[in-house]
Amino acid sequence: MLNFNEAEPQKEFSGAFPPDSIIAFKMTIRPPKSGKEGTQSPWMTRATSGNEFLDCEFEPVNHSGRKIYENFTMTGTNRKGQPNSNQSMSTLRAIIESARNVRADDASPQAAAGRQLSDWADFNGMVFLAKVKCVVEQSSKDGNHYVNNSIAKIITPDMPEYAIGEVITDKPLPAIPDPSTKPAGPGAPSGAPGGLPVFGAPATAKPTATPAGPGGFGGFGAPAGQPAAAAQPAQAAPVTGVVPGWAAK
């Protein structure tokens, strides 16, 4: 007999996602604060520079408390004189393709229709796959260093990772500066503030690789031959005939 009564109950994964993990995110555009409204759209926020951007929140659908925030600048130009919207539109296109199962190289009329939205609000509730990376950042509030995640790449249907779904890698998190040590060398700063990674996970934590099981939001990672869980994105204008592979029976 195998007795598991003495084993500890399972705990939810905590801490920043390890590098190169693939996570399903739900997108939300955060409305601009009072006095920061843009002129291009009610969803645009105006920066102090005058440029307008989408203030976006990416929430992991299967893991609570690990939101990623990213701005997509839609007006103005960069240092090279190129429109800021170029890179933003490319990333947003990839999000649409991931959410609606449209290959990046598909030029069919159906795919073209799938990349069209009636309004910026259509992004709210979209669920897509993305590979994350880790960065060590110093908080402006407490001076401590934290490991945070950011989006490295949107996973689209033409990529092999799309069919696999969510995977948490076992790669180590970046090291956090030790506040008790001082960098050597002339001119090196001393007493650099330190701290734990975001959510208090040790910097050396190596979570075991765990592909997401069936029943996840949007059906990413559902076994072949089984119907995926019904997705509930609040897309205002779904495209008929464009059904993600993870939702197909």
MARMAR-950504 format. One record per residue (C-alpha): residue number from 1; residue in three letters; x, y, z. Coordinates in steps of 0.02 Angstrom, whole numbers. Layout:
<rs>
<r><num>NUM</num><residuo>Ala</residuo><u>X</u><v>Y</v><w>Z</w></r>
...
</rs>
This chain:
<rs>
<r><num>1</num><residuo>Met</residuo><u>0</u><v>0</v><w>0</w></r>
<r><num>2</num><residuo>Leu</residuo><u>61</u><v>175</v><w>-43</w></r>
<r><num>3</num><residuo>Asn</residuo><u>13</u><v>299</v><w>93</w></r>
<r><num>4</num><residuo>Phe</residuo><u>9</u><v>482</v><w>44</w></r>
<r><num>5</num><residuo>Asn</residuo><u>-75</u><v>545</v><w>202</w></r>
<r><num>6</num><residuo>Glu</residuo><u>90</u><v>610</v><w>271</w></r>
<r><num>7</num><residuo>Ala</residuo><u>132</u><v>706</v><w>114</w></r>
<r><num>8</num><residuo>Glu</residuo><u>101</u><v>894</v><w>118</w></r>
<r><num>9</num><residuo>Pro</residuo><u>-47</u><v>960</v><w>19</w></r>
<r><num>10</num><residuo>Gln</residuo><u>1</u><v>1033</v><w>-149</w></r>
<r><num>11</num><residuo>Lys</residuo><u>45</u><v>1217</v><w>-150</w></r>
<r><num>12</num><residuo>Glu</residuo><u>15</u><v>1341</v><w>-289</w></r>
<r><num>13</num><residuo>Phe</residuo><u>170</u><v>1390</v><w>-387</w></r>
<r><num>14</num><residuo>Ser</residuo><u>240</u><v>1553</v><w>-319</w></r>
<r><num>15</num><residuo>Gly</residuo><u>371</u><v>1675</v><w>-374</w></r>
<r><num>16</num><residuo>Ala</residuo><u>420</u><v>1741</v><w>-544</w></r>
<r><num>17</num><residuo>Phe</residuo><u>405</u><v>1618</v><w>-687</w></r>
<r><num>18</num><residuo>Pro</residuo><u>574</u><v>1542</v><w>-736</w></r>
<r><num>19</num><residuo>Pro</residuo><u>652</u><v>1602</v><w>-899</w></r>
<r><num>20</num><residuo>Asp</residuo><u>576</u><v>1536</v><w>-1061</w></r>
<r><num>21</num><residuo>Ser</residuo><u>418</u><v>1473</v><w>-976</w></r>
<r><num>22</num><residuo>Ile</residuo><u>266</u><v>1476</v><w>-1090</w></r>
<r><num>23</num><residuo>Ile</residuo><u>112</u><v>1547</v><w>-1007</w></r>
<r><num>24</num><residuo>Ala</residuo><u>-67</u><v>1582</v><w>-1060</w></r>
<r><num>25</num><residuo>Phe</residuo><u>-112</u><v>1763</v><w>-1026</w></r>
<r><num>26</num><residuo>Lys</residuo><u>-275</u><v>1860</v><w>-1028</w></r>
<r><num>27</num><residuo>Met</residuo><u>-257</u><v>2037</v><w>-1094</w></r>
<r><num>28</num><residuo>Thr</residuo><u>-342</u><v>2192</v><w>-1024</w></r>
<r><num>29</num><residuo>Ile</residuo><u>-319</u><v>2372</v><w>-1078</w></r>
<r><num>30</num><residuo>Arg</residuo><u>-320</u><v>2483</v><w>-925</w></r>
<r><num>31</num><residuo>Pro</residuo><u>-421</u><v>2643</v><w>-951</w></r>
<r><num>32</num><residuo>Pro</residuo><u>-323</u><v>2807</v><w>-935</w></r>
<r><num>33</num><residuo>Lys</residuo><u>-325</u><v>2899</v><w>-770</w></r>
<r><num>34</num><residuo>Ser</residuo><u>-413</u><v>3065</v><w>-755</w></r>
<r><num>35</num><residuo>Gly</residuo><u>-316</u><v>3200</v><w>-845</w></r>
<r><num>36</num><residuo>Lys</residuo><u>-214</u><v>3072</v><w>-944</w></r>
<r><num>37</num><residuo>Glu</residuo><u>-343</u><v>3035</v><w>-1079</w></r>
<r><num>38</num><residuo>Gly</residuo><u>-278</u><v>3025</v><w>-1256</w></r>
<r><num>39</num><residuo>Thr</residuo><u>-358</u><v>3099</v><w>-1411</w></r>
<r><num>40</num><residuo>Gln</residuo><u>-340</u><v>2949</v><w>-1527</w></r>
<r><num>41</num><residuo>Ser</residuo><u>-456</u><v>2834</v><w>-1430</w></r>
<r><num>42</num><residuo>Pro</residuo><u>-542</u><v>2825</v><w>-1260</w></r>
<r><num>43</num><residuo>Trp</residuo><u>-426</u><v>2678</v><w>-1225</w></r>
<r><num>44</num><residuo>Met</residuo><u>-267</u><v>2779</v><w>-1255</w></r>
<r><num>45</num><residuo>Thr</residuo><u>-166</u><v>2854</v><w>-1113</w></r>
<r><num>46</num><residuo>Arg</residuo><u>-67</u><v>3014</v><w>-1144</w></r>
<r><num>47</num><residuo>Ala</residuo><u>112</u><v>3018</v><w>-1082</w></r>
<r><num>48</num><residuo>Thr</residuo><u>202</u><v>3175</v><w>-1022</w></r>
<r><num>49</num><residuo>Ser</residuo><u>293</u><v>3175</v><w>-1190</w></r>
<r><num>50</num><residuo>Gly</residuo><u>126</u><v>3192</v><w>-1278</w></r>
<r><num>51</num><residuo>Asn</residuo><u>136</u><v>3019</v><w>-1354</w></r>
<r><num>52</num><residuo>Glu</residuo><u>-14</u><v>2906</v><w>-1329</w></r>
<r><num>53</num><residuo>Phe</residuo><u>-7</u><v>2723</v><w>-1281</w></r>
<r><num>54</num><residuo>Leu</residuo><u>-110</u><v>2573</v><w>-1229</w></r>
<r><num>55</num><residuo>Asp</residuo><u>-83</u><v>2531</v><w>-1046</w></r>
<r><num>56</num><residuo>Cys</residuo><u>-98</u><v>2341</v><w>-1048</w></r>
<r><num>57</num><residuo>Glu</residuo><u>-111</u><v>2211</v><w>-913</w></r>
<r><num>58</num><residuo>Phe</residuo><u>-70</u><v>2028</v><w>-947</w></r>
<r><num>59</num><residuo>Glu</residuo><u>-140</u><v>1911</v><w>-815</w></r>
<r><num>60</num><residuo>Pro</residuo><u>-91</u><v>1727</v><w>-812</w></r>
<r><num>61</num><residuo>Val</residuo><u>-253</u><v>1631</v><w>-824</w></r>
<r><num>62</num><residuo>Asn</residuo><u>-192</u><v>1480</v><w>-725</w></r>
<r><num>63</num><residuo>His</residuo><u>-78</u><v>1566</v><w>-597</w></r>
<r><num>64</num><residuo>Ser</residuo><u>-138</u><v>1708</v><w>-486</w></r>
<r><num>65</num><residuo>Gly</residuo><u>-39</u><v>1860</v><w>-431</w></r>
<r><num>66</num><residuo>Arg</residuo><u>89</u><v>1869</v><w>-571</w></r>
<r><num>67</num><residuo>Lys</residuo><u>27</u><v>2004</v><w>-687</w></r>
<r><num>68</num><residuo>Ile</residuo><u>138</u><v>2083</v><w>-819</w></r>
<r><num>69</num><residuo>Tyr</residuo><u>114</u><v>2264</v><w>-873</w></r>
<r><num>70</num><residuo>Glu</residuo><u>167</u><v>2333</v><w>-1041</w></r>
<r><num>71</num><residuo>Asn</residuo><u>137</u><v>2493</v><w>-1137</w></r>
<r><num>72</num><residuo>Phe</residuo><u>111</u><v>2498</v><w>-1324</w></r>
<r><num>73</num><residuo>Thr</residuo><u>152</u><v>2670</v><w>-1392</w></r>
<r><num>74</num><residuo>Met</residuo><u>43</u><v>2714</v><w>-1541</w></r>
<r><num>75</num><residuo>Thr</residuo><u>96</u><v>2891</v><w>-1584</w></r>
<r><num>76</num><residuo>Gly</residuo><u>260</u><v>2984</v><w>-1611</w></r>
<r><num>77</num><residuo>Thr</residuo><u>427</u><v>2921</v><w>-1678</w></r>
<r><num>78</num><residuo>Asn</residuo><u>580</u><v>2838</v><w>-1604</w></r>
<r><num>79</num><residuo>Arg</residuo><u>761</u><v>2898</v><w>-1609</w></r>
<r><num>80</num><residuo>Lys</residuo><u>779</u><v>2828</v><w>-1784</w></r>
<r><num>81</num><residuo>Gly</residuo><u>631</u><v>2927</v><w>-1846</w></r>
<r><num>82</num><residuo>Gln</residuo><u>523</u><v>2772</v><w>-1863</w></r>
<r><num>83</num><residuo>Pro</residuo><u>342</u><v>2770</v><w>-1801</w></r>
<r><num>84</num><residuo>Asn</residuo><u>328</u><v>2703</v><w>-1625</w></r>
<r><num>85</num><residuo>Ser</residuo><u>174</u><v>2608</v><w>-1679</w></r>
<r><num>86</num><residuo>Asn</residuo><u>273</u><v>2490</v><w>-1792</w></r>
<r><num>87</num><residuo>Gln</residuo><u>337</u><v>2377</v><w>-1654</w></r>
<r><num>88</num><residuo>Ser</residuo><u>177</u><v>2396</v><w>-1553</w></r>
<r><num>89</num><residuo>Met</residuo><u>67</u><v>2344</v><w>-1698</w></r>
<r><num>90</num><residuo>Ser</residuo><u>178</u><v>2193</v><w>-1735</w></r>
<r><num>91</num><residuo>Thr</residuo><u>161</u><v>2130</v><w>-1556</w></r>
<r><num>92</num><residuo>Leu</residuo><u>-26</u><v>2163</v><w>-1553</w></r>
<r><num>93</num><residuo>Arg</residuo><u>-46</u><v>2071</v><w>-1718</w></r>
<r><num>94</num><residuo>Ala</residuo><u>43</u><v>1921</v><w>-1642</w></r>
<r><num>95</num><residuo>Ile</residuo><u>-74</u><v>1926</v><w>-1492</w></r>
<r><num>96</num><residuo>Ile</residuo><u>-224</u><v>1920</v><w>-1609</w></r>
<r><num>97</num><residuo>Glu</residuo><u>-148</u><v>1776</v><w>-1708</w></r>
<r><num>98</num><residuo>Ser</residuo><u>-113</u><v>1678</v><w>-1549</w></r>
<r><num>99</num><residuo>Ala</residuo><u>-287</u><v>1708</v><w>-1479</w></r>
<r><num>100</num><residuo>Arg</residuo><u>-378</u><v>1668</v><w>-1642</w></r>
<r><num>101</num><residuo>Asn</residuo><u>-266</u><v>1530</v><w>-1710</w></r>
<r><num>102</num><residuo>Val</residuo><u>-209</u><v>1626</v><w>-1863</w></r>
<r><num>103</num><residuo>Arg</residuo><u>-39</u><v>1582</v><w>-1935</w></r>
<r><num>104</num><residuo>Ala</residuo><u>77</u><v>1729</v><w>-1963</w></r>
<r><num>105</num><residuo>Asp</residuo><u>109</u><v>1671</v><w>-2142</w></r>
<r><num>106</num><residuo>Asp</residuo><u>-75</u><v>1644</v><w>-2185</w></r>
<r><num>107</num><residuo>Ala</residuo><u>-130</u><v>1770</v><w>-2316</w></r>
<r><num>108</num><residuo>Ser</residuo><u>-302</u><v>1694</v><w>-2347</w></r>
<r><num>109</num><residuo>Pro</residuo><u>-459</u><v>1802</v><w>-2338</w></r>
<r><num>110</num><residuo>Gln</residuo><u>-512</u><v>1708</v><w>-2181</w></r>
<r><num>111</num><residuo>Ala</residuo><u>-346</u><v>1747</v><w>-2096</w></r>
<r><num>112</num><residuo>Ala</residuo><u>-355</u><v>1929</v><w>-2151</w></r>
<r><num>113</num><residuo>Ala</residuo><u>-528</u><v>1941</v><w>-2072</w></r>
<r><num>114</num><residuo>Gly</residuo><u>-462</u><v>1861</v><w>-1913</w></r>
<r><num>115</num><residuo>Arg</residuo><u>-334</u><v>2000</v><w>-1893</w></r>
<r><num>116</num><residuo>Gln</residuo><u>-465</u><v>2136</v><w>-1898</w></r>
<r><num>117</num><residuo>Leu</residuo><u>-545</u><v>2212</v><w>-1743</w></r>
<r><num>118</num><residuo>Ser</residuo><u>-691</u><v>2331</v><w>-1730</w></r>
<r><num>119</num><residuo>Asp</residuo><u>-614</u><v>2426</v><w>-1586</w></r>
<r><num>120</num><residuo>Trp</residuo><u>-467</u><v>2425</v><w>-1465</w></r>
<r><num>121</num><residuo>Ala</residuo><u>-589</u><v>2357</v><w>-1337</w></r>
<r><num>122</num><residuo>Asp</residuo><u>-589</u><v>2191</v><w>-1431</w></r>
<r><num>123</num><residuo>Phe</residuo><u>-420</u><v>2154</v><w>-1352</w></r>
<r><num>124</num><residuo>Asn</residuo><u>-501</u><v>2147</v><w>-1180</w></r>
<r><num>125</num><residuo>Gly</residuo><u>-518</u><v>1965</v><w>-1130</w></r>
<r><num>126</num><residuo>Met</residuo><u>-407</u><v>1894</v><w>-1269</w></r>
<r><num>127</num><residuo>Val</residuo><u>-310</u><v>1741</v><w>-1212</w></r>
<r><num>128</num><residuo>Phe</residuo><u>-143</u><v>1706</v><w>-1293</w></r>
<r><num>129</num><residuo>Leu</residuo><u>18</u><v>1609</v><w>-1265</w></r>
<r><num>130</num><residuo>Ala</residuo><u>183</u><v>1696</v><w>-1232</w></r>
<r><num>131</num><residuo>Lys</residuo><u>361</u><v>1652</v><w>-1183</w></r>
<r><num>132</num><residuo>Val</residuo><u>424</u><v>1752</v><w>-1035</w></r>
<r><num>133</num><residuo>Lys</residuo><u>595</u><v>1814</v><w>-985</w></r>
<r><num>134</num><residuo>Cys</residuo><u>663</u><v>1871</v><w>-817</w></r>
<r><num>135</num><residuo>Val</residuo><u>739</u><v>2038</v><w>-772</w></r>
<r><num>136</num><residuo>Val</residuo><u>812</u><v>2100</v><w>-608</w></r>
<r><num>137</num><residuo>Glu</residuo><u>744</u><v>2272</v><w>-569</w></r>
<r><num>138</num><residuo>Gln</residuo><u>767</u><v>2391</v><w>-424</w></r>
<r><num>139</num><residuo>Ser</residuo><u>609</u><v>2459</v><w>-345</w></r>
<r><num>140</num><residuo>Ser</residuo><u>595</u><v>2648</v><w>-339</w></r>
<r><num>141</num><residuo>Lys</residuo><u>486</u><v>2629</v><w>-183</w></r>
<r><num>142</num><residuo>Asp</residuo><u>592</u><v>2525</v><w>-65</w></r>
<r><num>143</num><residuo>Gly</residuo><u>759</u><v>2514</v><w>-155</w></r>
<r><num>144</num><residuo>Asn</residuo><u>754</u><v>2324</v><w>-155</w></r>
<r><num>145</num><residuo>His</residuo><u>791</u><v>2217</v><w>-307</w></r>
<r><num>146</num><residuo>Tyr</residuo><u>660</u><v>2099</v><w>-377</w></r>
<r><num>147</num><residuo>Val</residuo><u>648</u><v>1970</v><w>-515</w></r>
<r><num>148</num><residuo>Asn</residuo><u>508</u><v>2018</v><w>-631</w></r>
<r><num>149</num><residuo>Asn</residuo><u>439</u><v>1938</v><w>-788</w></r>
<r><num>150</num><residuo>Ser</residuo><u>412</u><v>2021</v><w>-955</w></r>
<r><num>151</num><residuo>Ile</residuo><u>351</u><v>1957</v><w>-1122</w></r>
<r><num>152</num><residuo>Ala</residuo><u>492</u><v>1888</v><w>-1229</w></r>
<r><num>153</num><residuo>Lys</residuo><u>390</u><v>1822</v><w>-1376</w></r>
<r><num>154</num><residuo>Ile</residuo><u>209</u><v>1792</v><w>-1422</w></r>
<r><num>155</num><residuo>Ile</residuo><u>180</u><v>1610</v><w>-1469</w></r>
<r><num>156</num><residuo>Thr</residuo><u>80</u><v>1597</v><w>-1631</w></r>
<r><num>157</num><residuo>Pro</residuo><u>7</u><v>1443</v><w>-1719</w></r>
<r><num>158</num><residuo>Asp</residuo><u>154</u><v>1428</v><w>-1840</w></r>
<r><num>159</num><residuo>Met</residuo><u>271</u><v>1394</v><w>-1693</w></r>
<r><num>160</num><residuo>Pro</residuo><u>289</u><v>1216</v><w>-1623</w></r>
<r><num>161</num><residuo>Glu</residuo><u>263</u><v>1279</v><w>-1445</w></r>
<r><num>162</num><residuo>Tyr</residuo><u>84</u><v>1328</v><w>-1486</w></r>
<r><num>163</num><residuo>Ala</residuo><u>24</u><v>1148</v><w>-1493</w></r>
<r><num>164</num><residuo>Ile</residuo><u>111</u><v>1106</v><w>-1328</w></r>
<r><num>165</num><residuo>Gly</residuo><u>34</u><v>1245</v><w>-1225</w></r>
<r><num>166</num><residuo>Glu</residuo><u>89</u><v>1302</v><w>-1053</w></r>
<r><num>167</num><residuo>Val</residuo><u>258</u><v>1243</v><w>-988</w></r>
<r><num>168</num><residuo>Ile</residuo><u>352</u><v>1303</v><w>-834</w></r>
<r><num>169</num><residuo>Thr</residuo><u>537</u><v>1273</v><w>-861</w></r>
<r><num>170</num><residuo>Asp</residuo><u>665</u><v>1220</v><w>-731</w></r>
<r><num>171</num><residuo>Lys</residuo><u>788</u><v>1358</v><w>-777</w></r>
<r><num>172</num><residuo>Pro</residuo><u>856</u><v>1457</v><w>-628</w></r>
<r><num>173</num><residuo>Leu</residuo><u>799</u><v>1634</v><w>-592</w></r>
<r><num>174</num><residuo>Pro</residuo><u>929</u><v>1773</v><w>-606</w></r>
<r><num>175</num><residuo>Ala</residuo><u>1030</u><v>1806</v><w>-449</w></r>
<r><num>176</num><residuo>Ile</residuo><u>980</u><v>1950</v><w>-336</w></r>
<r><num>177</num><residuo>Pro</residuo><u>1119</u><v>2068</v><w>-278</w></r>
<r><num>178</num><residuo>Asp</residuo><u>1173</u><v>2027</v><w>-101</w></r>
<r><num>179</num><residuo>Pro</residuo><u>1158</u><v>2183</v><w>9</w></r>
<r><num>180</num><residuo>Ser</residuo><u>1294</u><v>2116</v><w>126</w></r>
<r><num>181</num><residuo>Thr</residuo><u>1429</u><v>2116</v><w>-9</w></r>
<r><num>182</num><residuo>Lys</residuo><u>1512</u><v>2265</v><w>-93</w></r>
<r><num>183</num><residuo>Pro</residuo><u>1569</u><v>2261</v><w>-275</w></r>
<r><num>184</num><residuo>Ala</residuo><u>1757</u><v>2267</v><w>-294</w></r>
<r><num>185</num><residuo>Gly</residuo><u>1853</u><v>2392</v><w>-397</w></r>
<r><num>186</num><residuo>Pro</residuo><u>1876</u><v>2581</v><w>-399</w></r>
<r><num>187</num><residuo>Gly</residuo><u>1718</u><v>2680</v><w>-416</w></r>
<r><num>188</num><residuo>Ala</residuo><u>1607</u><v>2532</v><w>-376</w></r>
<r><num>189</num><residuo>Pro</residuo><u>1451</u><v>2576</v><w>-276</w></r>
<r><num>190</num><residuo>Ser</residuo><u>1441</u><v>2512</v><w>-99</w></r>
<r><num>191</num><residuo>Gly</residuo><u>1295</u><v>2456</v><w>5</w></r>
<r><num>192</num><residuo>Ala</residuo><u>1187</u><v>2416</v><w>-146</w></r>
<r><num>193</num><residuo>Pro</residuo><u>1011</u><v>2380</v><w>-87</w></r>
<r><num>194</num><residuo>Gly</residuo><u>951</u><v>2203</v><w>-107</w></r>
<r><num>195</num><residuo>Gly</residuo><u>800</u><v>2097</v><w>-76</w></r>
<r><num>196</num><residuo>Leu</residuo><u>703</u><v>1944</v><w>-126</w></r>
<r><num>197</num><residuo>Pro</residuo><u>631</u><v>1916</v><w>-299</w></r>
<r><num>198</num><residuo>Val</residuo><u>453</u><v>1967</v><w>-330</w></r>
<r><num>199</num><residuo>Phe</residuo><u>328</u><v>1873</v><w>-221</w></r>
<r><num>200</num><residuo>Gly</residuo><u>471</u><v>1819</v><w>-106</w></r>
<r><num>201</num><residuo>Ala</residuo><u>534</u><v>1671</v><w>-207</w></r>
<r><num>202</num><residuo>Pro</residuo><u>720</u><v>1629</v><w>-177</w></r>
<r><num>203</num><residuo>Ala</residuo><u>832</u><v>1682</v><w>-320</w></r>
<r><num>204</num><residuo>Thr</residuo><u>900</u><v>1505</v><w>-334</w></r>
<r><num>205</num><residuo>Ala</residuo><u>731</u><v>1421</v><w>-345</w></r>
<r><num>206</num><residuo>Lys</residuo><u>717</u><v>1294</v><w>-484</w></r>
<r><num>207</num><residuo>Pro</residuo><u>536</u><v>1243</v><w>-507</w></r>
<r><num>208</num><residuo>Thr</residuo><u>511</u><v>1074</v><w>-588</w></r>
<r><num>209</num><residuo>Ala</residuo><u>454</u><v>1081</v><w>-769</w></r>
<r><num>210</num><residuo>Thr</residuo><u>266</u><v>1057</v><w>-767</w></r>
<r><num>211</num><residuo>Pro</residuo><u>163</u><v>1065</v><w>-927</w></r>
<r><num>212</num><residuo>Ala</residuo><u>-12</u><v>1127</v><w>-895</w></r>
<r><num>213</num><residuo>Gly</residuo><u>-143</u><v>994</v><w>-885</w></r>
<r><num>214</num><residuo>Pro</residuo><u>-315</u><v>994</v><w>-964</w></r>
<r><num>215</num><residuo>Gly</residuo><u>-447</u><v>1114</v><w>-905</w></r>
<r><num>216</num><residuo>Gly</residuo><u>-339</u><v>1271</v><w>-915</w></r>
<r><num>217</num><residuo>Phe</residuo><u>-418</u><v>1431</v><w>-978</w></r>
<r><num>218</num><residuo>Gly</residuo><u>-425</u><v>1425</v><w>-1167</w></r>
<r><num>219</num><residuo>Gly</residuo><u>-377</u><v>1241</v><w>-1171</w></r>
<r><num>220</num><residuo>Phe</residuo><u>-190</u><v>1267</v><w>-1195</w></r>
<r><num>221</num><residuo>Gly</residuo><u>-101</u><v>1105</v><w>-1157</w></r>
<r><num>222</num><residuo>Ala</residuo><u>-255</u><v>995</v><w>-1170</w></r>
<r><num>223</num><residuo>Pro</residuo><u>-212</u><v>816</v><w>-1225</w></r>
<r><num>224</num><residuo>Ala</residuo><u>-246</u><v>771</v><w>-1406</w></r>
<r><num>225</num><residuo>Gly</residuo><u>-410</u><v>686</v><w>-1437</w></r>
<r><num>226</num><residuo>Gln</residuo><u>-497</u><v>767</v><w>-1288</w></r>
<r><num>227</num><residuo>Pro</residuo><u>-606</u><v>921</v><w>-1298</w></r>
<r><num>228</num><residuo>Ala</residuo><u>-525</u><v>1073</v><w>-1221</w></r>
<r><num>229</num><residuo>Ala</residuo><u>-608</u><v>1175</v><w>-1086</w></r>
<r><num>230</num><residuo>Ala</residuo><u>-726</u><v>1307</v><w>-1153</w></r>
<r><num>231</num><residuo>Ala</residuo><u>-639</u><v>1475</v><w>-1166</w></r>
<r><num>232</num><residuo>Gln</residuo><u>-724</u><v>1629</v><w>-1097</w></r>
<r><num>233</num><residuo>Pro</residuo><u>-634</u><v>1779</v><w>-1175</w></r>
<r><num>234</num><residuo>Ala</residuo><u>-738</u><v>1936</v><w>-1184</w></r>
<r><num>235</num><residuo>Gln</residuo><u>-702</u><v>1968</v><w>-1367</w></r>
<r><num>236</num><residuo>Ala</residuo><u>-826</u><v>2089</v><w>-1438</w></r>
<r><num>237</num><residuo>Ala</residuo><u>-807</u><v>2030</v><w>-1617</w></r>
<r><num>238</num><residuo>Pro</residuo><u>-761</u><v>1845</v><w>-1634</w></r>
<r><num>239</num><residuo>Val</residuo><u>-724</u><v>1790</v><w>-1812</w></r>
<r><num>240</num><residuo>Thr</residuo><u>-831</u><v>1649</v><w>-1879</w></r>
<r><num>241</num><residuo>Gly</residuo><u>-729</u><v>1500</v><w>-1934</w></r>
<r><num>242</num><residuo>Val</residuo><u>-569</u><v>1552</v><w>-1845</w></r>
<r><num>243</num><residuo>Val</residuo><u>-561</u><v>1429</v><w>-1701</w></r>
<r><num>244</num><residuo>Pro</residuo><u>-400</u><v>1401</v><w>-1601</w></r>
<r><num>245</num><residuo>Gly</residuo><u>-331</u><v>1225</v><w>-1617</w></r>
<r><num>246</num><residuo>Trp</residuo><u>-337</u><v>1200</v><w>-1429</w></r>
<r><num>247</num><residuo>Ala</residuo><u>-526</u><v>1230</v><w>-1433</w></r>
<r><num>248</num><residuo>Ala</residuo><u>-561</u><v>1108</v><w>-1576</w></r>
<r><num>249</num><residuo>Lys</residuo><u>-636</u><v>941</v><w>-1535</w></r>
</rs>
